[in-house]
Amino acid sequence: MIPQVALILIVLIISIIFDVKFRCIPNWLTFPAIGAGIVFNTLAGGVQGLLAGIAGMIVGFLLFILFYMLGGMGAGDVKLAAAIGAFLGPRDILWSALLTAIAGGCYAVIVLIAKGYTKDVARRYFFMIKMFLVTRNLTYIPGEGIAKAPRLAYAIPIAVGTSLVLAKKFM
């Protein structure tokens, strides 16, 4: 399993570099990684390994495709999740996705604080709560400059979530 872990970590590191620098994760990285994950699982477990690799790829893809469709992440992130699923299998990609979501939330808060977006959000929510207490009517106040919100390099939280699963599984 050590070559498998090493390959996953290499894919994650390259993904982070490309996502941070170019805001994309290249297909030449994700598609071969999907194939490698399925091959590793097949060699380790025969037909059951093959099915686990394919199922993990599908689960990883399905877990992230909705966020892509809603504009919350790029297609490269979805393909990276499918590749991680091909390596980890369906059960561990679920854990990886959960830990990725937690890491992504923390990462988003850190970026928003660092970029100064939290003042506007806090001010708007304070006024929404105040309006609700006075009028008993829940009203959403949209933010100004929402389109300027920073884009996140989501390969970072994917790498954190996956690394935590790998650490638990192989260490």
N, C-alpha and C positions, 0 to 999 in steps of 0.2 A: 504493500500500500504506500510505501514511501515515495516511489516514482510518481504515483498518482497525486499525492499531496504536493509534491514539488511542482508538478505541472500545473495544478490548480493555482498555486501561489504565484507562479510565473505569469499565468494568464491574468490573474488579478492585478499584479503589479503593472504589467503592460497596459491593462485597461485603465488603471488610475492615471498613468502618465498621459495616455491619449485623451482621456476624458477631461483632465485638468487643463492640458495644453491646447487641445483642439476642439473640445466639447463634442467628441464623438468616440465611439468604440468601433474599430474597423471590422468589417466582415471577414477579412483575411485572418483575424484572430478568433472570432467567435465561432465561425462555422467549423474550422478544423478542431477547435476545442470541443464542440458538440460531438463530432466524430470520435475524437480521442476518448471522451468520457464513455461513450457507448462501447468502444473497443475494449477499454480497461475493464469495464463491468462484464463484458462477454468473456474475456480471457479469465477473469477471476471466478465467474459463476455460471458459465455456459449459457444455456437458453434462459435460465432464470436471471442471470446477470444482464443479458441482452434486453430482456423485458423490463428489468429494473432501470437500466439506463434510458430506454425509450420513455418509460413512464415518468422518470425524473425530469427528463427534458420537457415533456408535455406539461407536467405540473408546474415546473419553473416558468415556462412560457405563459401558461394560463394565469398564474398568480400575478404577473407583471403586465400583461397586455392591456388590462383595463386601465391602469395608470397611464400607459402610453396613449390610449384612445382618449383619455380625458386631458391630455396635454401635460401631465405631471412628470413625464420622463421620456427619454429618447428611445428609439428602436434598438439602439446598441445595448442599452440597459436590459431590455427584454431578452435579446439574444444572449447576453452574458448570463442572465438568470437561467435560460434554457441550457446553456453550456454547464453551468454549475450543477443544475439538476441532473444532467446526463452523467456527471461524475458521482454525485451524492446519492442519487436515487430518490424516489418519491417521498419517503418519510423525512429524510434529512434536509431536503430542499424546503420542506414546510418549516422546519426549525430555522433554517438559514433565512427564509423570507421574513419570519417573525422577528428575528434578531436584526435583520436588515431594516425593517420598518422602525424598530426602536432606535437603532443607530441613526437612521435617516432623520427621524424627528429631532434627535439631539443635535445632529449636524445642522439641520435647518434653523433651529433656535440659535445656535452659535453664530451662523452666518448672518442671520437677521439682526442679532445684537451687534455684531461687528460692523455691519453696514448701516446701522442706525435706523432700521425700520420699526423697531419696537415702540418708539415714542408715538408714532401715528396709530399703531394698532391699539396700544393701551388707551390712548385718548379716545378713539372711536368706541371701544368697548365700554369705557367708563360712561360715555354719553348714552350709549344704547341701554345700559343698565339703569341709568338715571331716568331716561325716558320711560322705560318699562315701569319703574317704581311710581312715577307720577301718573302715567296714562293707563297703565295695565295693558298696554298694547306693545307687543314685541315688534320692533322696527330695526331693520338692518341698515346701517350707515356704511355705504361703500367707501373704500379708501381712495385717496388720490394717488396717482402714480403706481397703481397695481401692476401696470405693464412693465414698470421699471424694476420690479422685484428681481433679485438675483437668481440666476439659474444655477442649480446645484449639480456638481459632478457626482452623480449618484453611484458611480463605480466605487467611491470611497465607502459609503455605508454597505454596499453589497460585499465589499472585501472584508469589512469588519464582521458582518453577520456570518459570512462563510468561514472566516478564520476562527470565530468562536466555536462553530460547529466542528470544524476540523480539530481544534484543540481538545474538545471534549471527546471526540471519537478516537483520535489517534495518540493522544498523550497520556 
